[in-house]
Structures are given as C-alpha cells and as structure tokens.
C-alpha cells in the first residue's frame, strides 16, 4: 500500500502506531498555511519575529483559534485519510477549532511546564485541571495531535515522547472502567512505570503532524535553539461513545492488545 493523500497510511504505519503510540505525517499541510498561522499567532501575542528583545518569557500559551489557516491545516485530505486509518471512517469529527498553542521561545529559564503527562479528555468543565479525567475507552478524545507550524529541530523544544507508553497507561486505566481516573490520580506515581520507555522527540519541518494515541505519555522541554517554536496540540474528537458493534479501530486495538483483551 502506498503512503499518499488518497490512500492514507500504510499497513506498516498503522502497525507502528499500535506499537509505538504515534505516527509522523510528513507534508501533512502546506508550509504556506503554517506561515499564515504564525502571522496570526504573532499578532495574538503582541510580539514580532523581528524584535527578539520582546521575547521575555520561555513559553506563551494561546487559546483556541478558528481562523481559516488553522482549520485548513488540520483538514487536509492527507490528514483526513490518516484520521480514517487510525480512528475509523465516520468515527471522528472534522476539526472546527485548533488549540492549545504553546509558543516556546529560546530561554535559559525553566518553562515550568515540562513534566511528563497524559492529556485528559473529559470533565474539562472543572476549574481544577488536576480533576480532569481519562478512562480506558478514551472518552472524549480520538487522538492527540501535534501540528508543527514552524520548523522544529532537536534544540527547538520539540515535544518529548515516551515510545510505547500508551500501553502502560491503558493497563493502569483498565481496572477503573468507564469511571476512569483524574489527572491527580494518574500522575500520583509520577509516571515512573514509563521511565523505561525509549524517548523520542516530535521534530520536523513546518507542516509536519504527529498523530498520537490519546494515552501517550509526553512532555515539553526548554528551548535551547534560536527561533521560536510554533505548535498546536488539539484533540481529534470522536463522533460519539465507543460502540461494540463496530470493528475496533487501531486506537482501540492498541488498548486491547496492551490489556490482553480479545481483538
């Protein structure tokens, strides 16, 4: 099977997603869209790419964006084909907004947000984010997406990923069923059970996308490069709750395989 916009992911890429917890999509969206998105983000921050004296904070977090360049970037035929391959056709909602966007600047300072974690997927109405929840069915989230809106090198604060860590998280969540765990409960051990996982980083040129299993353990890191890093990390939302009458998607296969459940 060829890897192109029409056919989506190859069998090997889907198998790698199940095993490793993510797949990298090169040329997921055009660099021109990334440049247009950066212009919007610079304006939202009130900063300029030509005035580095204004880059005084190691990270600036921006909220949700619905501007056309963001929506076009998340809705290319190439990405839609990949969503179908990983989540299942008809089981995901077309992204209608993009957020959050953590913009990281070169800085010797600790950004204060570089701990290992898993993104929660429901209960987000609680004012205390440590009470947000996640369950073994991945209620409320089909994928975690990392969309690179700038070139990201090894020193440009690429997101750190613990390869295969989604499997340990699936096993930890299984005993709690639909109720799941809060971030506080899940993070109580400091994710020490994933420390043996090999670490990789989400680097690449602008227009690269990393489609990640919702349970993947990941972390930020300080920026030691020269140019600000622009990234969006929106969820891909499911159409509805898990359905037992449908064949399991690769996201679900990864969970079942990790937990020793029937395929």
FIGUPA-874472 format. One line per field, with one value per residue: x, z, y of N, C-alpha, C in turn. Coordinates in nm, 2 decimals, decimal comma. Atoms other than C-alpha are relative to their C-alpha. Layout:
N
n_x <- (X|...)
n_z <- (Z|...)
n_y <- (Y|...)
ca_x <- (X|...)
ca_z <- (Z|...)
ca_y <- (Y|...)
c_x <- (X|...)
c_z <- (Z|...)
c_y <- (Y|...)
//
This chain:
263
n_x <- (0,08|-0,08|0,04|0,03|0,11|0,13|0,01|-0,02|-0,12|-0,04|0,02|-0,11|0,02|0,10|-0,06|-0,09|0,08|0,05|-0,11|-0,07|0,09|0,01|-0,05|-0,04|0,05|-0,07|0,08|0,14|0,07|-0,10|-0,07|0,06|0,10|-0,07|-0,05|0,12|0,03|-0,10|0,03|0,12|-0,04|-0,08|0,10|0,07|-0,09|-0,05|-0,14|-0,04|-0,11|-0,11|-0,03|-0,02|-0,01|0,13|0,03|-0,04|0,05|-0,03|0,12|0,13|0,11|0,11|0,12|0,06|0,01|0,08|-0,04|-0,01|-0,12|-0,01|0,09|-0,05|-0,11|0,05|0,11|-0,04|0,04|-0,10|0,03|0,13|-0,02|-0,07|0,10|0,08|-0,08|-0,03|0,12|0,11|0,08|0,13|-0,01|-0,07|0,06|-0,09|-0,05|0,06|-0,08|-0,14|-0,06|-0,07|-0,12|-0,11|-0,11|-0,12|-0,11|-0,14|-0,01|-0,07|0,09|0,09|0,13|0,09|0,11|-0,06|0,02|0,06|0,15|0,09|0,10|0,13|0,09|0,14|0,00|-0,08|0,08|-0,05|-0,10|-0,13|-0,04|-0,05|0,12|0,04|0,00|-0,03|0,03|-0,06|0,07|-0,04|0,12|-0,02|-0,12|-0,04|-0,15|-0,07|-0,07|-0,11|-0,01|-0,11|0,02|-0,13|-0,11|-0,03|-0,12|-0,03|-0,02|0,11|0,10|0,09|0,07|-0,06|0,10|-0,04|0,04|0,08|0,05|0,15|0,03|0,01|0,11|0,12|0,00|0,03|0,14|0,09|0,08|0,09|0,11|0,05|-0,02|-0,13|-0,08|-0,04|-0,14|-0,06|-0,02|-0,08|-0,13|-0,05|-0,12|-0,10|-0,02|-0,12|0,01|-0,04|-0,14|-0,08|0,03|-0,09|0,05|-0,02|0,05|0,08|-0,07|0,03|0,02|0,14|0,09|0,00|0,10|-0,01|0,13|-0,04|0,10|0,04|-0,06|-0,14|-0,07|-0,08|-0,04|-0,07|-0,14|-0,05|-0,04|-0,14|-0,04|-0,01|0,12|0,12|0,07|0,15|0,07|0,13|0,02|0,15|0,06|0,10|0,12|0,08|0,14|0,08|-0,07|-0,05|0,11|-0,04|0,05|-0,09|-0,14|-0,09|-0,10|-0,14|-0,01|0,06|-0,08|-0,11|0,05|0,03|-0,13|-0,08|0,07|0,02|0,14|0,02|0,00)
n_z <- (0,00|0,01|-0,10|0,07|-0,05|0,03|-0,07|-0,14|-0,06|0,03|-0,11|-0,09|-0,08|-0,09|-0,10|-0,08|-0,09|-0,11|-0,09|-0,05|-0,06|0,08|0,13|0,06|0,14|0,06|0,09|-0,04|0,05|0,06|-0,08|0,01|-0,10|-0,12|-0,01|-0,02|-0,14|-0,09|0,00|-0,09|-0,14|-0,04|-0,02|-0,13|-0,12|0,00|0,01|0,13|0,03|0,03|-0,13|-0,10|-0,14|-0,06|-0,03|-0,14|-0,07|0,07|0,07|0,01|0,03|0,06|-0,01|0,11|0,12|0,11|0,12|0,11|0,02|-0,10|0,04|0,12|-0,03|-0,07|0,08|0,14|0,04|-0,06|-0,14|0,00|0,03|-0,11|-0,11|0,04|-0,02|-0,14|-0,09|0,07|0,07|-0,06|-0,15|-0,05|0,04|0,07|-0,09|0,03|-0,08|-0,03|-0,13|-0,04|0,07|-0,09|0,08|-0,09|0,04|-0,06|-0,14|-0,10|-0,11|0,00|0,04|-0,11|0,05|0,08|-0,07|0,08|-0,03|0,11|0,01|-0,04|0,12|-0,04|-0,13|0,01|-0,05|-0,13|0,00|-0,04|0,11|-0,05|-0,01|0,14|0,00|0,12|-0,03|0,09|0,13|0,06|0,01|0,03|0,08|0,09|0,02|-0,03|0,12|-0,01|0,13|0,00|0,08|0,03|0,00|-0,14|-0,01|-0,13|-0,11|0,00|-0,09|0,06|-0,10|-0,03|0,00|-0,05|0,10|-0,05|-0,13|0,00|-0,04|-0,15|-0,05|0,02|-0,10|-0,13|0,01|0,02|-0,12|-0,04|0,09|0,05|-0,09|0,03|-0,11|0,02|0,03|-0,13|-0,04|0,09|-0,02|-0,13|0,00|0,08|0,13|-0,01|0,07|0,14|0,01|0,08|0,14|0,07|0,03|0,13|0,00|0,12|0,08|0,14|0,06|0,00|0,08|-0,05|-0,10|-0,08|-0,05|-0,12|-0,08|-0,11|-0,12|0,01|-0,10|0,07|-0,08|0,06|-0,05|0,02|0,14|0,00|0,13|0,03|0,05|-0,08|0,05|0,01|0,00|-0,05|-0,05|-0,02|0,00|0,10|-0,08|0,06|0,03|-0,11|-0,09|0,05|0,05|0,01|0,12|0,11|-0,01|-0,07|0,08|-0,05|-0,13|-0,09|0,01|-0,09|-0,14|-0,02|0,01|-0,12|-0,12|0,02|0,03|0,14|0,10)
n_y <- (-0,12|-0,12|-0,11|-0,13|-0,06|0,07|0,13|-0,01|0,06|0,14|0,10|-0,01|-0,12|0,03|0,09|-0,08|-0,07|0,09|0,04|-0,11|-0,10|-0,12|0,01|-0,13|-0,02|-0,11|-0,07|0,02|-0,12|-0,08|-0,10|-0,13|-0,01|-0,02|-0,14|-0,08|0,03|-0,07|-0,14|-0,02|0,02|-0,11|-0,11|0,03|-0,02|-0,14|0,01|-0,01|0,09|-0,09|-0,07|0,11|-0,06|0,01|0,14|0,00|0,12|0,13|0,05|-0,08|0,09|-0,07|0,08|0,07|-0,08|0,05|-0,07|0,10|0,07|0,11|0,11|0,07|0,09|0,12|0,07|0,03|0,13|0,09|0,03|0,07|0,14|0,06|0,01|0,12|0,12|0,03|-0,02|0,06|-0,09|-0,03|0,01|-0,12|-0,13|-0,10|-0,11|-0,13|-0,10|0,05|-0,05|-0,12|-0,02|-0,04|-0,05|0,00|-0,09|0,03|-0,06|0,08|0,02|0,12|-0,05|0,03|0,09|0,11|0,13|0,10|0,00|0,04|-0,10|0,05|-0,02|-0,04|-0,07|-0,12|-0,12|-0,02|-0,10|0,06|0,09|0,13|0,09|0,04|0,15|0,08|0,14|0,10|-0,02|-0,13|-0,08|-0,14|-0,03|0,10|-0,01|-0,12|-0,04|-0,10|-0,06|-0,09|-0,12|-0,06|0,10|0,03|0,08|0,06|-0,10|-0,10|0,04|0,10|0,08|0,13|0,11|0,13|0,09|0,11|-0,02|0,01|0,13|0,00|-0,08|0,08|0,10|-0,07|-0,05|0,11|0,03|-0,11|0,00|-0,13|-0,11|-0,05|-0,06|-0,14|-0,02|0,01|0,15|0,06|-0,05|0,01|0,08|-0,07|0,08|0,08|0,13|-0,02|-0,05|0,08|-0,02|-0,09|-0,14|-0,06|-0,14|-0,04|-0,10|0,00|-0,13|-0,06|0,08|0,14|0,04|0,12|0,05|0,07|0,07|-0,09|0,04|-0,02|-0,09|-0,09|-0,12|-0,11|-0,01|-0,14|-0,03|-0,04|-0,04|-0,14|-0,05|0,05|0,12|-0,01|0,13|0,01|0,13|0,02|0,13|0,04|0,04|0,11|-0,03|0,04|0,09|0,12|0,09|0,14|0,06|-0,04|0,05|-0,09|-0,08|0,02|-0,06|0,10|0,12|-0,03|0,02|0,15|0,08|-0,03|0,05|0,15|0,03|0,05|-0,10)
ca_x <- (0,00|0,14|0,15|-0,02|-0,30|-0,56|-0,47|-0,38|-0,14|0,04|-0,02|0,33|0,25|-0,07|0,12|0,38|0,11|-0,04|0,31|0,47|0,17|0,22|0,27|0,45|0,29|0,53|0,38|0,06|-0,03|0,15|0,42|0,23|-0,05|0,20|0,34|-0,01|-0,08|0,24|0,14|-0,19|-0,01|0,25|-0,04|-0,22|0,09|0,16|0,51|0,72|0,96|1,19|1,21|1,36|1,41|1,04|1,07|1,09|0,90|1,00|0,65|0,33|0,01|-0,26|-0,61|-0,84|-0,83|-1,08|-0,90|-0,90|-0,53|-0,56|-0,87|-0,72|-0,41|-0,60|-0,84|-0,62|-0,71|-0,38|-0,48|-0,84|-0,72|-0,49|-0,78|-0,99|-0,70|-0,64|-0,99|-1,22|-1,42|-1,73|-1,60|-1,42|-1,54|-1,39|-1,17|-1,36|-1,11|-0,74|-0,59|-0,40|-0,10|0,21|0,47|0,82|1,10|1,48|1,54|1,77|1,47|1,27|0,94|0,77|0,55|0,79|0,66|0,56|0,18|-0,11|-0,37|-0,71|-1,02|-1,34|-1,46|-1,29|-1,56|-1,39|-1,19|-0,92|-0,74|-0,60|-0,96|-1,00|-1,04|-0,95|-1,08|-0,98|-1,24|-1,07|-1,40|-1,40|-1,07|-0,99|-0,63|-0,38|-0,24|0,09|0,08|0,41|0,36|0,73|1,05|1,13|1,49|1,64|1,72|1,39|1,19|1,04|0,78|0,93|0,75|0,79|0,77|0,50|0,40|0,03|0,04|0,12|-0,14|-0,41|-0,32|-0,34|-0,68|-0,84|-0,94|-1,13|-1,36|-1,58|-1,52|-1,15|-0,90|-0,83|-0,51|-0,42|-0,47|-0,30|0,00|0,04|0,32|0,50|0,46|0,75|0,62|0,70|1,06|1,20|1,04|1,27|1,24|1,20|1,11|0,85|1,08|1,04|0,98|0,67|0,37|0,46|0,19|0,23|-0,09|-0,07|-0,26|-0,46|-0,28|0,07|0,30|0,47|0,64|0,76|1,12|1,32|1,40|1,78|1,77|1,74|1,40|1,06|0,87|0,51|0,29|-0,07|-0,18|-0,56|-0,76|-0,93|-1,28|-1,48|-1,83|-1,97|-1,90|-1,73|-1,95|-1,92|-2,10|-1,81|-1,47|-1,21|-1,00|-0,62|-0,66|-0,88|-0,67|-0,37|-0,57|-0,69|-0,35|-0,19|-0,45|-0,45|-0,81|-0,96|-0,91)
ca_z <- (0,00|-0,10|0,15|-0,02|0,04|-0,13|0,04|0,38|0,60|0,51|0,70|0,85|0,97|1,13|1,30|1,42|1,57|1,76|1,89|1,94|2,01|1,73|1,36|1,19|0,88|0,67|0,45|0,64|0,54|0,33|0,48|0,34|0,58|0,86|0,78|0,77|1,11|1,26|1,15|1,34|1,65|1,65|1,63|1,92|2,14|2,05|1,96|1,65|1,48|1,41|1,78|1,99|2,28|2,34|2,38|2,76|2,86|2,78|2,68|2,58|2,58|2,34|2,33|2,06|1,70|1,42|1,16|0,81|0,80|1,12|1,00|0,66|0,81|1,03|0,75|0,45|0,25|0,38|0,74|0,68|0,53|0,83|1,08|0,89|0,91|1,29|1,43|1,16|0,89|1,03|1,39|1,42|1,40|1,15|1,35|1,37|1,61|1,69|2,04|2,26|2,10|2,33|2,17|2,31|2,30|2,34|2,71|2,99|3,22|3,32|3,14|3,45|3,24|3,13|3,34|3,19|3,15|2,95|2,82|2,99|2,77|2,98|3,29|3,15|3,29|3,63|3,72|3,87|3,58|3,81|3,84|3,46|3,37|3,13|3,10|2,93|2,65|2,58|2,63|2,46|2,26|1,95|1,90|2,04|1,75|1,74|1,44|1,37|1,25|1,24|1,17|1,49|1,54|1,82|2,02|1,95|2,23|2,04|2,24|2,41|2,37|2,56|2,29|2,37|2,69|2,59|2,67|3,04|3,07|2,92|3,17|3,46|3,34|3,28|3,64|3,67|3,37|3,25|3,56|3,48|3,68|3,73|3,63|4,00|4,05|3,73|3,80|4,16|4,07|3,85|3,55|3,68|3,51|3,18|3,26|3,08|2,75|2,49|2,44|2,10|2,00|1,77|1,54|1,18|0,93|0,93|0,80|0,99|1,20|1,48|1,54|1,88|2,08|2,35|2,62|2,50|2,78|2,66|2,79|2,70|2,74|2,75|2,42|2,36|2,00|1,83|1,67|1,85|1,81|1,70|1,76|1,81|2,01|1,95|2,02|1,74|1,88|1,84|1,69|1,99|2,26|2,20|2,00|2,04|1,72|1,51|1,44|1,67|1,53|1,56|1,86|2,03|1,91|2,09|2,41|2,38|2,29|2,59|2,83|2,69|2,57|2,26|1,94)
ca_y <- (0,00|0,34|0,63|0,92|1,15|0,93|0,60|0,73|0,53|0,21|-0,11|-0,07|0,28|0,16|-0,12|0,13|0,34|0,05|-0,05|0,29|0,51|0,77|0,81|1,10|1,25|1,45|1,72|1,69|2,05|2,31|2,53|2,83|2,76|2,73|3,07|3,22|3,06|3,20|3,55|3,52|3,38|3,66|3,91|3,74|3,76|4,12|4,02|4,04|3,79|4,09|4,21|3,93|4,18|4,13|3,75|3,77|3,45|3,09|3,00|3,18|2,97|3,08|2,95|2,82|2,95|2,92|3,12|2,96|2,88|2,67|2,48|2,42|2,28|2,03|1,93|1,84|1,53|1,37|1,41|1,31|0,99|0,93|1,00|0,74|0,49|0,53|0,62|0,48|0,64|0,82|0,80|1,14|1,50|1,74|1,98|2,31|2,48|2,45|2,48|2,49|2,66|2,67|2,90|2,84|3,09|3,05|3,10|2,98|2,98|2,67|2,70|2,54|2,30|2,03|1,74|1,41|1,37|1,24|1,48|1,43|1,41|1,47|1,65|1,96|2,19|2,15|2,46|2,24|2,08|1,81|1,68|1,64|1,27|1,00|0,64|0,32|0,39|0,72|0,90|1,24|1,21|1,01|1,13|1,37|1,58|1,78|2,01|2,19|2,54|2,62|2,42|2,23|2,10|1,90|2,21|2,39|2,25|1,95|1,76|1,46|1,13|0,80|0,54|0,28|0,44|0,43|0,06|0,11|0,38|0,15|-0,12|0,14|0,26|-0,08|-0,16|0,17|0,11|0,39|0,60|0,63|0,84|1,21|1,36|1,39|1,01|0,92|1,14|1,04|0,79|1,05|0,81|0,61|0,30|0,46|0,56|0,26|0,36|0,50|0,87|1,03|1,39|1,54|1,73|1,82|2,09|2,32|2,12|1,80|1,63|1,38|1,18|1,03|0,77|0,95|0,76|0,86|1,00|1,31|1,63|1,97|2,08|2,41|2,58|2,59|2,69|3,03|3,06|3,04|2,71|2,72|2,42|2,34|2,04|1,99|1,68|1,49|1,45|1,13|1,14|0,96|0,70|0,37|0,12|-0,25|-0,31|-0,17|-0,33|-0,19|0,09|0,09|0,32|0,06|-0,23|-0,07|-0,06|-0,42|-0,55|-0,38|-0,51|-0,87|-0,84|-1,01|-0,83)
c_x <- (0,09|-0,05|-0,02|-0,13|-0,13|-0,01|0,02|0,12|0,02|-0,03|0,12|-0,01|-0,11|0,05|0,09|-0,08|-0,05|0,11|0,06|-0,08|-0,01|0,04|0,03|-0,05|0,08|-0,09|-0,15|-0,09|0,11|0,07|-0,06|-0,11|0,06|0,04|-0,12|-0,04|0,09|-0,03|-0,11|0,05|0,09|-0,09|-0,07|0,09|0,04|0,15|0,04|0,12|0,13|0,05|0,02|0,02|-0,13|-0,03|0,05|-0,04|0,04|-0,11|-0,12|-0,10|-0,12|-0,11|-0,04|-0,01|-0,09|0,03|0,02|0,13|0,01|-0,09|0,04|0,11|-0,04|-0,09|0,05|-0,04|0,10|-0,03|-0,14|0,01|0,07|-0,10|-0,09|0,08|0,02|-0,13|-0,12|-0,09|-0,14|0,01|0,07|-0,07|0,10|0,04|-0,06|0,07|0,13|0,05|0,04|0,13|0,11|0,12|0,12|0,11|0,13|0,01|0,08|-0,09|-0,07|-0,14|-0,11|-0,11|0,06|-0,01|-0,06|-0,15|-0,07|-0,11|-0,14|-0,11|-0,15|0,00|0,07|-0,07|0,05|0,11|0,14|0,04|0,05|-0,12|-0,06|0,03|0,03|-0,04|0,05|-0,07|0,04|-0,12|0,04|0,13|0,03|0,15|0,05|0,08|0,11|0,02|0,11|-0,02|0,13|0,10|0,04|0,12|0,01|0,01|-0,12|-0,12|-0,10|-0,07|0,07|-0,11|0,07|-0,06|-0,07|-0,06|-0,15|-0,04|-0,01|-0,12|-0,13|-0,01|-0,04|-0,15|-0,10|-0,08|-0,11|-0,12|-0,04|0,02|0,14|0,07|0,01|0,14|0,08|0,03|0,10|0,15|0,07|0,13|0,11|0,03|0,13|0,00|0,03|0,15|0,09|-0,03|0,10|-0,06|0,04|-0,06|-0,08|0,06|-0,04|-0,03|-0,15|-0,09|0,00|-0,11|0,04|-0,14|0,03|-0,12|-0,04|0,07|0,15|0,06|0,10|0,03|0,06|0,14|0,04|0,05|0,15|0,05|0,00|-0,13|-0,12|-0,07|-0,15|-0,06|-0,14|-0,02|-0,15|-0,03|-0,07|-0,11|-0,07|-0,14|-0,09|0,07|0,04|-0,12|0,05|-0,04|0,09|0,13|0,09|0,10|0,14|0,02|-0,05|0,08|0,13|-0,03|-0,02|0,12|0,08|-0,06|-0,03|-0,15|-0,02|0,00|-0,13)
c_z <- (0,00|0,11|-0,07|0,05|-0,02|0,08|0,15|0,05|-0,05|0,11|0,10|0,09|0,10|0,11|0,09|0,10|0,11|0,10|0,07|0,06|-0,08|-0,14|-0,05|-0,14|-0,05|-0,11|0,02|-0,05|-0,06|0,09|-0,02|0,10|0,14|0,02|0,03|0,15|0,10|0,00|0,10|0,14|0,05|0,04|0,14|0,12|0,01|-0,01|-0,15|-0,02|-0,02|0,13|0,11|0,14|0,07|0,04|0,14|0,08|-0,08|-0,07|0,01|-0,05|-0,06|-0,01|-0,13|-0,12|-0,10|-0,13|-0,11|-0,01|0,10|-0,04|-0,13|0,03|0,07|-0,09|-0,15|-0,03|0,06|0,14|0,02|-0,02|0,12|0,12|-0,03|0,04|0,15|0,09|-0,07|-0,07|0,07|0,15|0,06|-0,05|-0,07|0,09|-0,05|0,08|0,03|0,13|0,08|-0,08|0,10|-0,09|0,09|-0,06|0,05|0,13|0,09|0,11|-0,01|-0,04|0,11|-0,04|-0,07|0,06|-0,10|0,03|-0,12|0,00|0,04|-0,11|0,04|0,14|0,00|0,05|0,14|0,00|0,04|-0,10|0,05|0,03|-0,14|-0,01|-0,13|0,04|-0,11|-0,14|-0,08|-0,03|-0,04|-0,09|-0,09|-0,02|0,07|-0,12|0,04|-0,14|0,01|-0,10|-0,02|-0,01|0,14|-0,01|0,14|0,12|0,01|0,08|-0,06|0,12|0,02|0,01|0,05|-0,08|0,07|0,13|0,01|0,05|0,15|0,05|-0,02|0,11|0,14|0,00|0,00|0,12|0,04|-0,10|-0,05|0,09|-0,02|0,12|-0,03|-0,03|0,13|0,04|-0,10|0,01|0,13|0,01|-0,08|-0,13|0,00|-0,07|-0,14|-0,02|-0,09|-0,15|-0,07|-0,04|-0,14|0,01|-0,13|-0,07|-0,14|-0,06|0,01|-0,09|0,04|0,11|0,07|0,05|0,10|0,06|0,12|0,13|0,00|0,11|-0,07|0,09|-0,08|0,04|-0,03|-0,14|0,01|-0,14|-0,02|-0,05|0,07|-0,07|0,01|-0,02|0,05|0,05|0,03|0,01|-0,13|0,08|-0,06|-0,03|0,12|0,09|-0,07|-0,03|-0,02|-0,13|-0,12|0,02|0,07|-0,09|0,05|0,14|0,11|0,00|0,09|0,14|0,03|0,01|0,13|0,12|-0,02|-0,03|-0,14|-0,10|-0,07)
c_y <- (0,12|0,10|0,13|0,05|-0,08|-0,13|0,01|-0,07|-0,14|-0,10|0,01|0,12|-0,02|-0,09|0,07|0,08|-0,08|-0,04|0,12|0,11|0,13|-0,04|0,15|0,01|0,12|0,07|-0,01|0,12|0,09|0,10|0,14|0,02|0,02|0,14|0,09|-0,01|0,08|0,15|0,03|-0,02|0,11|0,12|-0,02|0,02|0,14|0,01|0,00|-0,10|0,08|0,07|-0,10|0,06|-0,01|-0,15|-0,02|-0,13|-0,13|-0,06|0,09|-0,10|0,08|-0,10|-0,06|0,10|-0,07|0,06|-0,10|-0,07|-0,12|-0,12|-0,07|-0,09|-0,13|-0,08|-0,03|-0,15|-0,11|-0,04|-0,07|-0,15|-0,07|-0,01|-0,12|-0,13|-0,03|0,00|-0,08|0,10|0,02|0,01|0,12|0,12|0,08|0,11|0,13|0,11|-0,06|0,06|-0,12|0,02|0,05|0,05|0,01|0,08|-0,04|0,07|-0,10|-0,04|-0,13|0,04|-0,04|-0,10|-0,12|-0,14|-0,10|-0,01|-0,07|0,10|-0,07|0,03|0,03|0,06|0,14|0,13|0,03|0,11|-0,05|-0,10|-0,14|-0,09|-0,04|-0,15|-0,06|-0,15|-0,09|0,00|0,12|0,09|0,14|0,03|-0,12|-0,01|0,13|0,04|0,11|0,05|0,11|0,11|0,08|-0,12|-0,03|-0,10|-0,06|0,09|0,10|-0,04|-0,10|-0,08|-0,13|-0,11|-0,13|-0,11|-0,12|0,02|-0,01|-0,14|-0,01|0,08|-0,08|-0,10|0,07|0,04|-0,12|-0,03|0,10|0,02|0,13|0,12|0,06|0,06|0,15|0,01|-0,01|-0,15|-0,06|0,04|-0,02|-0,08|0,07|-0,07|-0,08|-0,13|0,01|0,04|-0,09|0,01|0,09|0,13|0,05|0,14|0,02|0,12|-0,01|0,13|0,05|-0,08|-0,15|-0,02|-0,13|-0,04|-0,11|-0,07|0,09|-0,03|0,03|0,09|0,09|0,12|0,11|0,00|0,15|0,02|0,05|0,04|0,15|0,06|-0,05|-0,12|0,02|-0,13|0,01|-0,15|-0,03|-0,14|-0,02|-0,06|-0,12|0,05|-0,03|-0,10|-0,13|-0,09|-0,14|-0,07|0,02|-0,07|0,09|0,07|-0,03|0,06|-0,10|-0,13|0,01|-0,02|-0,15|-0,08|0,02|-0,07|-0,15|-0,03|-0,05|0,11|0,01)
//
